């Protein structure tokens, strides 16, 4: 697989083929990719919501500024952050390390406490912003994996997160929606699929020291 060729193939899909759906295998690849995304300290304060149900996506459409990708794509991926990062999250993370790597408590204890102290020094808003930064890493990772797998996608910030959170009952799950990524397969009627990609020359985008 020529990764550069696939990244050139990728574009923000404007019109999806409503008759083409991702296979369970392709969908599972995206699930695994999300879960393997790098996050700060490996804490994974994110959740991925996958919406396939058409009636639910129809309800979300008005709150997406009527961008049809939300309802026409095979699946709608919603990247969410926790509404807060709790001490329990840190404790559970280090318990997971201990269980998987069999790392001794004497090694883990100081690192765990340092991370707890760091989180305590932040406000709720700062912890949320910290998590939002992780959401963009996950988005970029998913888009690259989509390109490799020849899955079309369209990253979206343009939606009313508060309305999404209400319709999806995210407050009851302790989550806030941050980013959307409709995924599926481009329509033959999407004229943007044939447009040449517009980017700066490498010598204007890259500085080598």
N, C-alpha and C positions, 0 to 999 in steps of 0.2 A: 504494500500500500504506500503510495506516494503522498505523504501527509500534506505537503505544500499544494499539490494538485487538488486534494480534497478541501483544503481551506479556501482555495480559489473557487471551487465549485459551490461552497456554502454562501448563502446570502440570506438576508432577513425576508423570509417568504411572506409575500403579501396575500397570495390566494392558494389555499390548499385544495387538494382533490378530496372531496367529501366521501368518495367511495373507496378510498384506500386507507387501510388501518394497519397500525403496527402489529407485528406478530407478538405473541407472548415472549418469545425469545429476545426480540429487539427491546421490548419494554423492560425486560429483566436486566438487560445490559445497561440501560439508563439508570435503573434502580441501583445496580452495583456501582456504577460510576459516581452517582451522587454520594453513596455511602463511603466511597474511597477518596472523595475530595479532600484535599488538604485544608485543615482549619487550624486556627491559632491554638497552640498547646494540644491539638487533637481533641478538643473538648466537644465538638459537634453540637453547638447550640442551635442547630437548624433542623427543620423537618421539610420533607417533600410531600406535597399533596398531589395526587394524580386524579384528575377528574375526567371520567369518560361519559358519565350519565348525561344524555343530551338535554333533558329538562333542566338540570342543574346549571349547565353551561348557558342555556337560554336565559336563565334568571340572572346570570352574571354579565351577559352581553351589554345591557344598558349602562352598567357600571364600568365598562371597558371602553367607553366612548364609541360603542357600536363597531368595534374593530372585529371583523368577521372571523379572523384567525381563531378567536376564542371558541367559536362554535363549529367551525369547518374543519379544524385540525383533527387528527386521529385522537389525540389526548391533550388535555391542558395540564401542564405542570405548573404548580405554584410553590415557589420557594418561600418558606416562612421562617421567622426567628421566634425564639421563646420570648415571652413578654418580660422575662427576667432570667438572670443566671443565678442560681441558688447555690448555697454551700453544698447542698445535697448532690448537685450536678458534678461538682469537683470530686466529692467523696466517691461517687459511683464510678467516675472515670478512672480514678486510681485503683478502685477495686477491680475494674475490668483489666487494667494493666497487670495487676497481681495475679488474677486468674489465668490470663492468657500467656504471660511471660514467666510466671512463677518468680517474680521479683520480690525480694525480701522487704518487709515492712520498714526496716531500718534505712533502706535506701529511698523508699518512696515517701516516707513521712515528711522530711523537710521540703521536698518539692510540692507536695500536696498543701502544706501549710502556707508556703509562699504564694501559691495560686489563690488560695482562700483569702489571704491578706490583700492581694492585689484586687480581687473582685470587691472586697469590702470597702476599699478606698474609692471605688467608682460610685457615681450616682446611678439610679436605675436607667436614666436617659443615656449615660455613657456606656453602660453595659449593653443597652439595646443597639447603640451605634456601633459598638465593637462587633456585635453579632451581625449587623447589616454588612459590614465589610466582608465577613465570611460568606454571606449570601452571594456577593458578586463573584467571589472565587468559584463557588459552586456553579453559578450560571456559566462562567467561561469554560469550566471543565465540561459541563453538559453539552455546550455548543460544539466544542471540539470533538467530543465523542460522537455526537450526532453526525458531524461531517465525515468522520472516519467510517461510520456505519451507513452512510448515504441516507440519513434521516434528515428531512428538512425541519427547520425551526425558525422561530421569530422571537427574539428577546423583547420584552415589553415592560416598561416602567409606567406607561400611561394607563392607569386604572385607579379606581377609587377604593383604596385599601380598606377603609372603614366599612364600606358597603360589602365588600368581599368577606370581611371578617364576620359580619353579622349573618350573611346568608349561609356561610359555611360553619357557623357556630364556633369560630376559632377561639373566642374568649373562653369558652368552656374547656378548650384544650390547652389554654395558656400560650396561644400562638398569635402572631401578627403576620399577615401577608406582606411580602416585600417586592417580589419579582414574579413575572409570568413568563412561561416558555411554552407556547403551543408547539406541538411536534406532530409530524406526519409526513405527507408527500406532496410536493408541489403540483399545482394544477397546470396543465398544458396551456391554459388561458392566462397564466401569470406572465405578463410581458417582462417583468423584472428579472425573470430567470435567465434571460438571454443578454442582459446588460453586462457590459464589461465592468469588472471591479475597479473602482476608483480609489487609489491609494497614493500617498506621496512616494517619490523615489526613495530607495533605501538610504541614500546619503543624506536625505533631509529628515528621515525618521530615526536614524541611528547615530549615536555619537560613540566613537571608539577612542579610548584614551590609552 
